[in-house]
Amino acid sequence: MRMRMRNALGPHRAGGYARTMTPSRLIVSVPDPAFAAELADLGERVEVIVWTMDAAPETDRIDLVVPPYMSARDVVARLEGVETRLVQSQSIGYEGTQELLPQGIVFANAATVHETSTAELALALTLAVQRELDVFARQHDWTRAFTQSLADRRTTVLGFGGVGKAIAARLRPFEVKLRAVATHARTEDGVEVAALEHLHAVLGETEVLILALPASERTRGIIGDAELSALPDGALVVNVGRGTLIDTDALVDHVRRGRIRAGLDVTDPEPLPADHPLWELPGVLISPHVGGASTAMQPRMVALVRRQIAHLLADEEPENVVIRT
């Protein structure tokens, strides 16, 4: 699909949001034809074009830009010179993006899209390591063994945003002893949330630790040698947040000594090199950053883009705005 018209009216600021003078047609770019087909019924006020962002666009105005999944940081520089009202990422995380964006960009993340799938994977990794499913799958014989339950385990979710809350909601039916840790102490959604300053005390009482924090300078290495040492012997650490949350060298050391087990969807470095010791250490199960990569993603992403289009057509503040350059 190609652009058929442009609007000469530039954006102006109103209440901190880049508003336009309501163009006669909203131009939306998506990264592939399948995504475009999902928006084909939007009517004459919306024109959908395909822009993979591997080259400059054929127009200098795109009201809403949807970059390719998992590569927004690699392509946002192509927005230079493009008049746009909103860039809608397909990921929740946006670390390192702000410094790469041209000036004047409003950038939204994909909150509401990936929480469910990421929570599913957190539970899958937790159950698989606890019940040693990877071991059973490799042994090719009918040797039975007693394994760790998830039921009755003292389970802590570190981070209680959208993903953390989705994980906690799915943990409840497994009859765990559940608590969370976040910046501020509170009780929310029936979960006792301890303040981050009490993390070490909580870790001493935690048998399963699930990390659901975003990446930032504050969270980098939040689980290092001291935190891993605070966990009891045999504890399981599951990371579906970002790889930089854990000091990888410290984790390798604790796993090698048989103190800690791990289920990792994210690692540092990422991708994890093929010769990295984490791949072969017993008690470690790794998936290649696929927390949000499920069949739930596309319809939820399309629904978010449809809502954002409605906001722009109504000259309203978009959802999920996390960066303004």
Secondary structure, DSSP 8 states (H G I E B T S, - for coil): -----------EEETTEEE-S--SSEEEEESSHHHHHTTTTS-TTEEEEE--SSS--SSSB-SEE---TT-HHHHGGGGTT-B-SEEE-SSS--TT-GGGS-TT-EEE--TTTSHHHHHHHHHHHHHHHHTTHHHHHHH-S--------STT-EEEEE--SHHHHHHHHHHGGGT-EEEEEESS-EEETTEEEEEGGGHHHHHTT-SEEEE-----TTTTTSB-HHHHHHS-TTEEEEE-S-GGGB-HHHHHHHHHTTSEEEEESS-SSSS--TT-GGGTSTTEEE--S-TT-STTHHHHHHHHHHHHHHHHHTT---SSEEEE-
